[in-house]
Amino acid sequence: MLTEGTHLLRAQAIAKGRRPSAIARVRIVVKMPLPPAGTVVARISVFNPHDVAFAGGSAWVPMHHGGALARIDPATNTVATSLPVTDDPSVEQPGRLGYGDGVLWLTNYTNEGIPGSLVRIDPATGQVVAVVRTPDSLCCTPIVGGGSVWAIAPDLAGGTLLKISELTNTIVGTAQVAHLFPLVGAYAAGSLWINSGGDVLRLDPETSAVTARIGTGGTNAFVVGYGAGTVWVDLGREIARVDPSTNAITARIELPETLPEEGHLVAVEGNRAWITGSSVGKPALWRVDVPTNAVTGVVRLATRESEVSGVAVGAGAVWASLYERNEVVRVAPS
């Protein structure tokens, strides 16, 4: 029996009366199964949960084709309220959530060419504060920070960032970015972080000028958040961490399992990061030890296939939305 680690197997064919063949070398990597990183303690029924964010003491979940935002009370693990966030659910579908500066922002998706909207919600009261109409369809997570929020309009002028003032709830600037489709993006270290193709871009939030371009070596790179002092970037087979003080990749975290074209989301709290993905084709969360960048455990969320459409931490738990299963899962970390 091979022990855990890397082994080199050498094989050579020897036939009677013939010259021995060349030596073939095969590298074999033996890994021990990862231990459980937590336990599923609740499953909350939510229609088409497109994302999840934790703010104001509650978990918030956009119901993609339901036209509303669900608020889950962590004391009861039930949907306490359902807040309408569009006048026409057949046209606008609640998409993704961004949280910062004590404000929750929701992107309403529409079909290409149809104006969308950004909805501002006060998580303390659960009320809609403002609705910002945009000139084109939106996607992705609103990026919040420094008194502003940025919405992503991927089809407007080849890719446009719309800057909205949190003071006036109006669009105050635009910036064109080629190959813009960040999914999440981040505001960190006084800068805006997005992706363009396989590069990570650092933008000045006032002028939208590119102040740094970090190549990842891949064809696609998706900025998926900020935490523990670094920007986290999904590269498909691995997650990269970018240090804002050097604008350099300081670590690459290889994921134990991943499916082709599978996207990953990250939620960071303290010395632990939780990365969405799959294990044997089923939805899972991978726990990463932040100081060592090692994957130290896994939580298997369901026994059937489903996209993990969002992840968040709050109330001592990890929350994951499972879109096809119409449920939000609460995990107690171990």
Number of C-alpha atoms within 10 A of each C-alpha: 3 9 10 10 10 12 13 10 11 10 12 11 11 11 9 6 6 8 9 11 11 10 11 10 11 11 10 12 12 12 11 8 10 14 11 16 19 20 17 17 12 17 19 15 17 24 21 22 31 26 27 28 24 23 22 15 15 22 24 27 32 32 27 22 17 21 23 21 26 25 25 23 15 18 9 9 18 16 18 12 14 18 16 18 27 19 10 10 17 11 16 24 25 30 26 27 29 27 21 17 12 13 20 25 27 25 28 28 23 21 14 15 13 14 18 24 24 26 22 23 22 16 21 13 9 18 13 16 14 16 17 14 16 18 14 21 23 30 23 22 24 28 26 27 22 16 12 22 26 27 26 28 27 23 17 17 12 12 18 23 22 22 23 21 15 18 8 10 19 17 19 11 14 16 13 16 20 13 16 19 23 22 20 24 29 25 23 19 14 14 20 24 29 29 27 21 19 17 20 25 24 24 19 15 19 13 10 18 13 15 12 17 16 15 17 18 10 11 12 17 24 28 29 24 24 21 19 16 13 21 25 27 29 23 23 21 19 15 23 24 23 22 16 18 9 9 17 17 18 11 15 18 17 16 17 16 14 19 14 7 8 14 19 25 24 25 22 20 15 10 13 18 20 27 24 24 26 27 19 12 14 17 21 25 28 24 26 22 15 17 10 11 19 14 20 16 18 25 25 20 26 16 11 10 17 19 19 29 22 25 25 23 21 16 14 12 18 22 27 28 31 29 21 16 18 18 19 31 22 25 23 16 15 10
